Amino acid sequence: MPKRILRGTVVSDKGDKTIVVKVERQFLHPLLKKTIRRSKRYAAHDENNAHKVGDKVRIIECPPKSKTKTWEVVTAS
């Protein structure tokens, strides 16, 4: 099974080697036929503390690195 890759924006870089990435998705409401935006926050591993708030990054699934971190940064996009 391939690993998922998501694209989002860094919203927090306060943790050591950890960033929080906000990923937004859009979908059509089944009844109202209106476009709806939903977002979710993922804690991702950033080995070199290279990314700052506002950066666009891509994250990929990985084995758990801590209780909340199961994603790691691939590259900035």
C-alpha distances in whole Angstrom, upper triangle without the diagonal:
4,7,9,13,16,19,22,26,27,29,30,30,32,30,30,27,26,26,25,23,24,22,23,22,24,24,27,29,29,33,34,32,32,30,29,27,25,24,23,23,21,22,20,21,24,25,28,29,29,28,31,31,31,29,26,23,19,17,13,11,12,14,17,20,22,23,22,20,16,16,18,19,18,21,24,24
4,6,9,13,16,19,23,24,26,27,28,30,28,28,25,24,23,23,21,22,19,21,20,22,23,26,28,28,32,33,31,31,28,27,25,24,23,21,21,19,20,18,19,21,23,25,26,26,25,28,28,28,25,22,19,15,14,10,9,11,13,16,19,21,22,21,18,15,14,15,16,15,18,20,20
4,7,10,13,16,19,20,23,24,24,26,25,25,21,20,19,19,17,18,16,18,18,21,22,25,27,28,32,33,31,30,27,26,24,22,20,18,18,15,16,14,15,18,19,22,23,23,22,24,25,25,22,19,16,12,10,7,6,8,10,13,16,18,19,17,15,11,10,11,13,12,15,18,18
4,7,10,13,17,18,20,22,22,25,23,24,21,19,18,17,15,15,13,15,14,17,18,22,24,25,29,29,27,27,23,22,20,18,16,15,15,13,15,13,15,17,19,22,22,22,20,23,23,22,20,17,14,10,8,6,6,9,12,14,16,19,19,17,14,11,9,11,12,11,14,16,16
4,7,10,14,15,18,19,20,23,22,22,19,17,16,15,12,13,11,13,13,16,18,22,24,26,29,30,27,26,23,21,19,17,15,14,14,12,14,12,14,15,18,20,20,19,17,20,20,19,16,13,10,7,6,5,7,10,14,16,17,19,20,17,15,12,9,10,10,9,11,12,12
4,7,10,12,15,17,18,21,21,22,19,16,14,13,10,10,7,9,10,13,16,20,22,24,27,27,25,23,20,18,16,14,12,11,11,10,12,11,14,15,18,20,19,18,16,17,17,16,14,11,8,6,5,7,9,12,16,17,18,19,20,17,14,13,10,10,10,10,11,12,11
4,7,10,13,15,16,20,20,21,19,16,13,12,9,9,6,8,10,13,16,20,22,25,28,27,25,23,19,18,15,14,12,11,11,11,13,12,14,15,18,19,18,17,14,15,14,13,11,7,6,4,6,9,12,15,19,19,20,21,22,18,16,15,12,12,10,10,10,9,8
4,7,9,12,14,17,18,19,17,15,11,10,6,5,4,7,10,13,16,20,22,25,28,27,25,23,19,17,13,12,10,10,9,9,12,11,14,14,18,19,17,15,12,13,11,10,8,6,6,6,8,11,14,17,20,20,20,21,21,17,16,15,12,12,11,12,11,10,9
4,6,9,11,15,16,18,16,14,10,8,5,5,7,9,12,15,19,22,24,27,30,29,27,24,21,19,15,14,11,11,9,10,12,11,14,14,17,17,15,14,10,10,8,6,6,5,6,9,10,14,16,19,22,21,21,21,22,18,16,17,14,14,11,13,12,10,10
4,6,7,11,12,14,13,10,7,6,4,6,9,12,15,19,22,26,27,30,33,31,30,27,24,21,18,16,13,12,9,10,10,10,12,11,15,15,12,11,8,7,5,5,5,7,7,10,11,14,16,18,21,20,19,19,20,16,15,16,13,12,11,13,12,10,12
4,7,10,12,14,14,11,8,6,6,6,10,12,16,19,22,26,27,30,32,31,30,27,24,21,17,16,12,11,9,10,10,11,14,13,17,17,14,14,10,8,5,6,8,10,11,13,14,17,19,20,23,21,20,19,19,16,15,17,15,15,14,17,16,14,15
4,6,8,11,11,9,6,5,7,9,13,16,19,22,26,29,30,33,35,34,33,30,27,24,21,19,15,13,10,10,9,10,12,12,15,15,11,12,10,8,6,9,10,12,12,15,15,18,19,20,22,20,18,17,18,14,14,16,15,15,14,17,17,15,17
4,6,8,8,6,5,7,9,12,15,18,22,25,29,32,33,36,39,37,37,34,30,28,24,22,18,16,13,12,10,10,10,9,12,12,8,9,7,6,6,10,10,13,13,15,15,18,19,19,21,19,17,16,17,15,14,16,15,13,13,16,16,14,17
4,7,9,7,7,9,12,15,18,21,25,28,31,35,35,38,41,40,39,36,33,30,26,24,20,18,14,14,11,12,12,11,13,13,10,12,11,9,9,13,14,17,16,19,18,20,21,21,22,20,17,16,17,15,14,18,17,16,16,19,19,18,21
4,6,5,7,9,12,15,19,22,25,29,32,35,36,39,41,40,40,37,34,31,27,25,21,18,15,13,10,10,10,10,11,12,9,12,12,11,12,16,16,18,17,18,17,19,19,19,19,17,14,13,14,12,12,15,15,14,14,18,19,18,21
4,5,8,11,15,18,21,24,28,31,34,38,39,41,44,43,43,40,37,34,30,28,24,21,17,15,12,11,9,8,9,9,7,11,11,12,14,17,17,19,17,19,17,19,19,18,19,16,13,12,15,14,12,15,15,13,14,17,18,18,22
4,7,11,13,17,19,23,26,29,32,36,37,40,43,42,41,39,35,33,29,26,23,20,16,14,10,8,6,5,5,7,5,9,10,11,14,17,15,17,15,16,14,16,16,15,16,14,11,11,14,13,11,13,12,10,10,14,15,15,19
4,7,10,13,16,19,22,26,29,33,34,36,39,39,38,35,32,29,26,23,19,16,13,10,7,6,5,5,8,9,7,10,9,11,12,15,14,15,13,14,12,14,14,14,15,13,10,10,12,10,8,11,10,9,10,13,14,15,18
4,6,10,13,16,19,23,26,30,31,34,36,36,35,32,29,26,22,20,16,14,10,8,6,5,7,6,10,11,8,10,8,8,9,11,11,12,10,12,11,13,14,15,17,15,13,13,14,11,10,12,10,9,9,13,13,13,15
4,7,10,13,16,20,23,26,28,30,33,32,31,29,25,23,19,16,12,10,6,6,5,6,9,10,13,15,12,13,10,10,9,11,11,12,11,12,11,13,14,15,17,15,14,14,14,11,10,12,10,10,10,14,15,14,16
4,6,10,13,17,20,23,25,28,30,29,28,26,22,20,16,14,10,8,5,5,6,7,10,11,15,16,14,14,10,11,9,10,9,9,8,9,8,12,13,15,18,16,16,16,16,13,11,12,10,10,10,12,13,12,13
4,7,10,13,17,20,21,24,27,26,25,22,19,16,12,10,6,6,4,6,9,10,14,15,19,20,17,17,14,13,11,10,11,10,10,11,11,14,15,18,20,19,19,19,18,15,14,15,12,13,13,15,15,14,14
4,7,10,13,17,19,22,24,24,22,20,16,14,10,8,5,5,6,8,11,12,15,16,20,21,19,19,16,16,14,12,12,10,10,10,10,12,14,17,20,19,20,20,20,16,15,15,12,14,13,15,15,14,13
4,7,10,14,15,19,21,20,19,16,13,10,7,6,4,7,9,11,14,16,19,20,24,25,23,22,19,18,16,14,14,12,13,12,13,15,17,20,23,22,23,24,23,19,19,18,16,17,17,18,18,16,15
4,7,10,13,15,18,17,16,14,10,8,6,5,6,9,12,13,17,18,22,23,26,28,26,25,22,22,20,18,18,15,15,14,15,16,17,21,24,24,25,25,25,21,20,19,18,19,19,19,20,19,17
4,7,10,13,15,14,12,10,7,6,5,6,9,12,15,17,21,22,25,26,30,31,30,28,25,25,22,20,20,18,18,17,18,20,21,25,27,27,29,29,28,25,24,23,21,23,22,23,23,22,19
4,6,9,12,11,9,8,6,6,7,8,11,14,18,20,23,24,28,29,33,34,33,32,29,28,26,24,24,21,22,20,21,22,22,26,29,29,31,31,30,26,26,25,23,25,25,25,26,25,22
4,6,9,8,6,5,5,6,9,11,14,17,21,23,27,28,32,33,37,38,36,36,32,32,29,27,27,25,25,24,25,25,26,30,32,32,34,34,33,30,30,28,27,29,29,29,30,28,26
4,6,5,5,5,6,7,10,12,15,18,22,24,28,29,33,35,38,40,38,38,34,34,31,29,30,27,28,27,27,28,28,31,33,33,35,35,33,30,31,29,29,31,31,32,32,31,29
4,6,6,8,10,10,14,15,18,20,24,26,30,32,35,37,41,43,41,40,37,37,34,32,33,30,30,29,29,29,29,33,34,35,37,37,35,32,32,31,30,33,33,34,34,34,31
4,6,8,11,12,15,17,20,23,27,29,33,35,38,40,44,46,44,43,40,39,36,34,35,33,33,32,32,33,33,36,38,38,40,40,37,35,35,34,34,36,36,37,38,37,34
4,5,9,10,14,16,20,23,26,29,33,35,38,40,43,45,43,42,39,38,35,33,34,31,32,32,32,33,33,37,39,38,41,40,38,35,36,35,34,36,36,37,37,36,33
4,7,9,13,15,19,22,26,28,32,33,37,38,42,43,42,41,37,37,34,31,32,29,30,29,30,31,32,35,38,38,40,40,38,35,35,34,33,35,34,35,35,34,31
4,6,10,13,16,20,23,26,30,31,35,36,40,41,39,38,34,34,31,28,29,27,28,27,28,30,30,34,36,36,38,38,36,33,33,32,31,33,32,33,33,31,29
4,7,10,13,17,20,23,27,28,32,33,36,37,35,34,31,30,27,25,25,23,24,24,25,26,27,31,33,33,35,35,34,30,30,29,28,29,29,29,29,27,25
4,7,10,14,17,20,24,25,29,30,34,35,33,32,29,28,25,23,24,21,23,22,23,24,25,29,31,31,32,32,30,27,27,27,25,27,27,28,28,26,24
4,7,10,14,17,20,22,26,27,30,32,29,28,25,24,21,19,20,18,19,19,20,22,23,26,28,28,29,29,28,24,24,24,22,24,23,24,24,23,21
4,7,11,13,17,19,23,24,28,30,27,27,23,23,20,18,19,17,18,18,18,19,20,23,25,25,26,26,24,20,21,21,19,22,21,23,23,22,21
4,7,10,14,16,19,21,24,26,24,23,20,19,17,15,16,15,15,15,15,17,18,21,23,22,23,22,21,17,18,18,16,18,18,20,21,19,18
4,7,10,13,16,18,22,24,22,22,19,18,16,16,16,15,14,14,13,15,15,18,20,18,19,19,17,14,14,14,13,16,16,18,19,19,18
4,7,10,13,15,19,20,18,19,16,15,13,14,14,14,13,13,12,14,14,16,18,16,17,16,15,11,11,12,11,13,14,17,18,17,17
4,6,10,12,16,18,16,17,14,15,14,15,14,14,12,11,9,11,11,12,14,13,13,13,12,8,8,8,7,10,11,14,16,16,17
4,7,10,13,15,13,15,13,14,13,15,15,14,12,12,10,11,11,12,13,11,10,10,10,6,5,7,7,8,10,13,15,16,17
4,6,10,12,11,12,11,13,13,15,13,13,10,10,7,9,9,10,11,10,9,10,11,9,6,7,5,5,6,10,12,13,15
4,6,9,9,11,11,13,14,16,15,15,12,11,9,10,10,9,11,10,8,9,12,10,7,8,6,4,6,10,12,13,16
4,6,5,7,7,10,13,15,13,13,11,11,10,12,13,12,14,14,11,13,15,14,10,12,9,6,6,9,10,11,15
4,6,8,10,13,16,18,16,16,14,14,13,14,15,13,15,14,11,13,17,16,12,13,12,9,8,11,12,13,17
4,5,8,11,15,17,15,16,14,15,15,16,18,17,19,18,15,17,20,19,16,17,15,12,10,12,12,13,17
4,6,8,11,14,12,14,13,15,14,17,18,18,19,18,16,17,19,17,15,17,15,12,10,13,12,13,16
4,7,10,12,10,12,11,13,14,16,19,19,21,21,18,19,22,20,17,18,16,12,10,12,10,10,13
4,7,9,6,9,8,11,12,15,18,19,21,20,18,19,21,19,16,18,15,12,9,11,10,8,11
4,6,6,9,10,13,14,18,20,21,24,22,20,21,22,20,18,19,17,15,12,15,13,11,13
4,6,9,10,14,15,19,21,22,25,23,22,22,22,19,18,20,17,16,14,16,15,12,14
4,7,9,13,15,19,21,23,26,25,24,24,25,21,20,21,18,17,14,16,14,11,12
4,6,10,12,16,19,21,24,23,22,23,24,21,19,20,16,15,12,13,11,7,8
4,7,10,14,17,19,23,23,22,23,24,21,18,19,15,14,11,11,9,6,6
4,7,10,13,16,19,19,19,20,22,18,16,15,12,10,7,8,6,4,5
4,7,10,13,17,17,17,19,21,18,15,14,10,9,6,6,6,6,6
4,7,9,13,14,14,16,17,14,11,10,6,5,4,5,8,9,10
4,6,10,12,13,15,17,14,11,9,5,6,6,6,10,12,13
4,7,9,11,13,14,12,9,6,5,7,9,10,13,16,17
4,6,8,11,13,12,9,5,5,7,10,11,14,17,19
4,6,9,11,11,9,6,8,9,13,14,18,21,22
4,6,7,8,6,4,8,10,13,16,19,21,23
4,7,8,5,6,8,9,13,15,18,20,23
4,6,5,7,10,12,15,18,21,22,25
4,6,8,11,14,17,20,23,24,26
4,6,9,12,15,18,20,21,23
4,6,8,11,14,17,18,20
4,7,11,13,16,18,20
4,7,9,12,14,16
4,6,9,12,14
4,6,8,10
4,7,9
4,6
4
